[in-house]
Amino acid sequence: MPAKHQHFPEPAVGCCGKYFLFGFNVVFWVLGALFLAIGLWAWGEKGVLSNISALTDLGGLDPVWLFVVVGGVMSVLGFAGCIGALRENTFLLKFFSVFLGLIFFLELATGILAFVFKDWIRDQLNLFINNNVKAYRDDIDLQNLIDFAQEYEDVLNTQCGYDVRLKLELEQQGFIYTKGCVGQFEKWLQDNLILVAGVFMGVALLQIFGICLAQNLVSDIQAVKANW
């Protein structure tokens, strides 16, 4: 009897992974563009865009930088992952996975170093905040950020602190903000440790999931091309 020939299924690109990665990165791309737009709008309101030299004139940290940098990185990653998945472009997919992996390891390294050198980081953070407090009136966003950090103490501040310095320190805490920003930040971390840990774990899992999806899609595309 003639031997039967076995037919193996030809490799194909998985549609589920491809379009899931595409949809995931569309959301990522839109959020990044929104963050970037908010940052640019804030700079436009402050006249920074019409006078670029104003960026170097700020005496302290401009919180808008956070929106611009985070929005820019998210937009670039979202674009690479979205177009790479839709067009099955291995270069963009590899760029997406490598860049995302680099961010993940930077976050991991930062967390480990922050735990090991927490005393040094506390000192540097105190120095950084003290330098920015000097520029409290120079930038409205910085002013709002410092106010928000201090108002976490939840005290009744009346009459602009009139005669409060004459009271005992324990009594002062009921009328004015007596704790520094670093101390308040540490207290907030302790009070919300589970929430913070959950957010970091969720972000890390999303990053790992995105990397695995991109690498799996690259493998499928390369297998199909090798079969041509």
BELZIVEN-V783632 format. One record per backbone hydrogen bond with DSSP energy under -1.0 kcal/mol. CO is the residue of the C=O (numbers start at 0). NH is the residue of the N-H. If there is no record, write none. Layout:
co=(CO & CO)
nh=(NH & NH)
This chain:
co=(13 & 14 & 15 & 16 & 17 & 18 & 19 & 20 & 21 & 22 & 23 & 24 & 25 & 26 & 27 & 28 & 29 & 30 & 31 & 32 & 33 & 34 & 35 & 36 & 37 & 38 & 39 & 40 & 41 & 42 & 50 & 51 & 61 & 62 & 63 & 64 & 65 & 66 & 67 & 68 & 69 & 70 & 71 & 72 & 73 & 74 & 75 & 76 & 77 & 78 & 79 & 80 & 81 & 82 & 83 & 88 & 89 & 90 & 91 & 92 & 93 & 94 & 95 & 96 & 97 & 98 & 99 & 100 & 101 & 102 & 103 & 104 & 105 & 106 & 107 & 108 & 109 & 110 & 111 & 112 & 116 & 117 & 118 & 119 & 120 & 121 & 122 & 123 & 124 & 125 & 126 & 127 & 128 & 129 & 132 & 134 & 138 & 139 & 140 & 141 & 142 & 143 & 144 & 145 & 146 & 149 & 150 & 157 & 158 & 160 & 163 & 167 & 168 & 170 & 171 & 171 & 173 & 179 & 180 & 181 & 182 & 183 & 184 & 185 & 186 & 187 & 191 & 192 & 193 & 194 & 195 & 196 & 197 & 198 & 199 & 200 & 201 & 202 & 203 & 204 & 205 & 206 & 207 & 208 & 209 & 210 & 211 & 212 & 213 & 214 & 215 & 216 & 217 & 218 & 219 & 220 & 221 & 224)
nh=(17 & 18 & 19 & 20 & 21 & 22 & 23 & 24 & 25 & 26 & 27 & 28 & 29 & 30 & 31 & 32 & 33 & 34 & 35 & 36 & 37 & 38 & 39 & 40 & 41 & 42 & 43 & 44 & 45 & 47 & 53 & 54 & 64 & 65 & 67 & 68 & 69 & 70 & 71 & 72 & 73 & 74 & 75 & 76 & 77 & 78 & 79 & 80 & 81 & 82 & 83 & 84 & 85 & 86 & 88 & 92 & 93 & 94 & 95 & 96 & 97 & 98 & 99 & 100 & 101 & 102 & 103 & 104 & 105 & 106 & 107 & 108 & 109 & 110 & 111 & 112 & 113 & 114 & 115 & 116 & 120 & 121 & 122 & 123 & 124 & 125 & 126 & 127 & 128 & 129 & 130 & 131 & 132 & 133 & 135 & 137 & 142 & 143 & 144 & 145 & 146 & 147 & 148 & 149 & 150 & 152 & 153 & 160 & 161 & 163 & 166 & 171 & 172 & 173 & 174 & 175 & 155 & 183 & 184 & 185 & 186 & 187 & 188 & 189 & 190 & 191 & 195 & 196 & 197 & 198 & 199 & 200 & 201 & 202 & 203 & 204 & 205 & 206 & 207 & 208 & 209 & 210 & 211 & 212 & 213 & 214 & 215 & 216 & 217 & 218 & 219 & 220 & 221 & 222 & 223 & 224 & 225 & 227)
